[in-house]
Amino acid sequence: MYLWQVNVYTREVQRMYDKASDWIFTAGPRIVFATLALIFGVWIIRLARKKIDARLQRQNIHSSLKPFLESLIFTTLYFALALLVMGLLGIKLTVFAAVIAAFGAAAGLALSGTLQNFASGVLILLLKPFKTSDNIVAQGFEGTVDSIQIFYTVVNTFDNRTVIIPNSKLSNEVIVNITRQGVRRLDVELKFKYTEDIDKLKEILRQAFIDFPEVKNDPAPRIGITALDTDSFTLRCNVWLKAHGFEDTRMVVNEKIISTLKAAGIIAKP
């Protein structure tokens, strides 16, 4: 009886040994390759992190976009590495992929507007159609860009209103960047009777602009007749001013023109 039990135990041990041997020879290489792939992949991703971080620093990426880009890039890389390791281990990814696809579709439908603003914010921060402190005209508002966020942009209007504009509106519609060029042209039109000396008028105005420090000499001011009426003509002055502070300077320039014409004894029509 004891001998029979020993033989049964020996056969069970042999069967377990055979199963373990089969598993080691079949699954062992996969585990080894998956482990090596995991170690090598993590090393490559860490090396890439240093390279990408240095590249983003050289590209002067916006401070609010840099952490997001790094997180997106390396999360994607780690996710791809995890899929690779699971594939090497022989894990079926069909159900897993279906679940991810279904979740992505549901999230996309629920957050379609938010995702549009998010993608637009990334494009704005990368392409830089405007930056903070720029004066822009967008969605019927003119003001100074206070901050650019991932989902929206904050604009402070000249009458001190805070306007929050979704980024999708800024990336898909027309934006006028007033300050990017550094200078803006001011057009002033004045009406005079035909009895006035045109050359004298032009010289008086030109001298007024030369003596006025806010007016740029390059491009030089341009003065000429733009319209003829039955009893008067229209004289237009094109002068270039700094883009920042344009509205304040325009008021001062208008006052300067009026005071100069009055000092010269010339009366302009309103």
Secondary structure by P-SEA (a helix, b strand, c coil): caaaaaaaaaaaaaaaaaaaaaaaaaaaaaaaaaaaaaaaaaaaaaaaaaaaaaaaaaacccccaaaaaaaaaaaaaaaaaaaaaaaaacccaaaaaaaaaaaaaaaaaacaaaaaaaaaaaaaaacccccccbbbbccccccccccccccbbbbbcccbbbbbbcaaaaacbbbbbcccccbbbbbbbbbbcccccaaaaaaaaaaaaaacccccccccbbbbbccccccbbbbbbbbbccccaaaaaaaaaaaaaaaaaaaacccccc
